[in-house]
Amino acid sequence: MTTSADDQQELEKEIEQTREQLGQTVEALAAKVDVKGRAQQKLGQLTALLKGKAAEASRQLRLQDRADQAKQQASQAGQQIRKRPVPAAATAGVIGALVLSFALVRRWMRRDK
């Protein structure tokens, strides 16, 4: 009699495993058949990808605009210097003298310590 009880338990165990496998198979088939769900998932992925690319393109445009503005300002500064070279040279000379005097004062202060 124990054999038939063991056989019955083994049979119930096999039935439970078969049910689990069948459930997994049904879920896999349902996922494959769910065209709308898969399309929405793909749409979400593509949307995220496009938003990322749009943000990167926007950043690149802003950088390009800043570079263009810097070029324009440098060009204008160059034109101003060409128009009035003496004031520009005088300004550069004054700045150079200030830097030199600052360096000499620092050097002198270090020697005293």
C-alpha positions as MATLAB code, in Angstrom:
seq = 'MTTSADDQQELEKEIEQTREQLGQTVEALAAKVDVKGRAQQKLGQLTALLKGKAAEASRQLRLQDRADQAKQQASQAGQQIRKRPVPAAATAGVIGALVLSFALVRRWMRRDK';
ca = [
       0.000    0.000    0.000;
       2.844    2.367    0.565;
       3.844    1.946   -3.039;
       0.532    3.202   -4.283;
       0.708    6.186   -1.858;
       4.229    6.942   -3.065;
       3.081    6.570   -6.664;
       0.187    8.911   -6.014;
       2.458   11.534   -4.436;
       4.885   11.266   -7.333;
       2.023   11.579   -9.796;
       0.701   14.693   -7.996;
       4.202   16.156   -8.044;
       4.480   15.574  -11.811;
       1.050   17.112  -12.335;
       2.093   20.221  -10.384;
       5.303   20.548  -12.430;
       3.333   20.147  -15.649;
       0.900   22.856  -14.531;
       3.781   25.223  -13.795;
       5.379   24.534  -17.172;
       2.031   24.978  -18.901;
       1.481   28.288  -17.079;
       4.917   29.529  -18.159;
       4.251   28.459  -21.735;
       0.886   30.234  -21.763;
       2.494   33.407  -20.393;
       5.216   33.269  -23.063;
       2.641   32.760  -25.810;
       0.478   35.577  -24.461;
       3.483   37.903  -24.475;
       4.226   36.997  -28.108;
       0.627   37.495  -29.147;
       0.344   40.861  -27.321;
       1.247   42.973  -30.349;
      -0.161   46.149  -28.805;
       1.898   45.707  -25.644;
       5.084   44.993  -27.583;
       4.436   47.989  -29.841;
       3.913   50.246  -26.835;
       7.119   48.966  -25.258;
       9.059   49.591  -28.472;
       7.453   53.023  -28.777;
       8.582   53.868  -25.251;
      12.144   52.801  -26.052;
      12.213   54.812  -29.272;
      10.715   57.851  -27.553;
      13.398   57.761  -24.876;
      16.093   57.376  -27.527;
      14.771   60.286  -29.579;
      14.449   62.520  -26.512;
      18.077   61.801  -25.685;
      19.184   62.591  -29.222;
      17.105   65.792  -29.263;
      18.665   66.923  -25.980;
      22.152   66.230  -27.334;
      21.396   68.101  -30.569;
      20.070   71.044  -28.579;
      23.215   71.083  -26.458;
      25.380   70.985  -29.581;
      23.438   73.912  -31.086;
      23.892   75.967  -27.924;
      27.624   75.251  -27.962;
      27.827   76.191  -31.632;
      25.950   79.447  -30.942;
      28.359   80.294  -28.129;
      31.337   79.524  -30.348;
      29.905   81.730  -33.098;
      29.349   84.560  -30.610;
      32.911   84.227  -29.317;
      34.267   84.322  -32.874;
      32.216   87.412  -33.626;
      33.393   89.172  -30.464;
      37.015   88.271  -31.207;
      36.603   89.595  -34.731;
      35.120   92.844  -33.434;
      37.940   93.205  -30.900;
      40.480   92.629  -33.673;
      38.826   95.301  -35.806;
      38.884   97.756  -32.893;
      42.580   97.076  -32.324;
      43.320   97.590  -36.026;
      41.408  100.876  -35.976;
      43.208  102.177  -32.890;
      46.503  100.325  -32.427;
      48.058  102.921  -30.092;
      45.440  102.672  -27.295;
      45.502   98.881  -27.552;
      49.297   98.798  -27.323;
      49.230  101.255  -24.419;
      46.669   99.110  -22.587;
      48.744   95.989  -23.171;
      51.847   97.839  -21.937;
      50.107   99.022  -18.756;
      48.839   95.514  -18.041;
      52.317   94.091  -18.653;
      53.872   96.682  -16.322;
      51.343   95.871  -13.605;
      52.034   92.136  -13.875;
      55.792   92.722  -13.811;
      55.591   95.042  -10.799;
      53.345   92.599   -8.952;
      55.838   89.786   -9.604;
      58.760   91.939   -8.417;
      56.929   92.960   -5.251;
      56.116   89.333   -4.446;
      59.715   88.341   -5.014;
      60.920   91.195   -2.813;
      58.464   90.209   -0.051;
      59.707   86.594   -0.103;
      63.326   87.679    0.316;
      62.495   89.652    3.460;
      61.037   86.647    5.237;
];
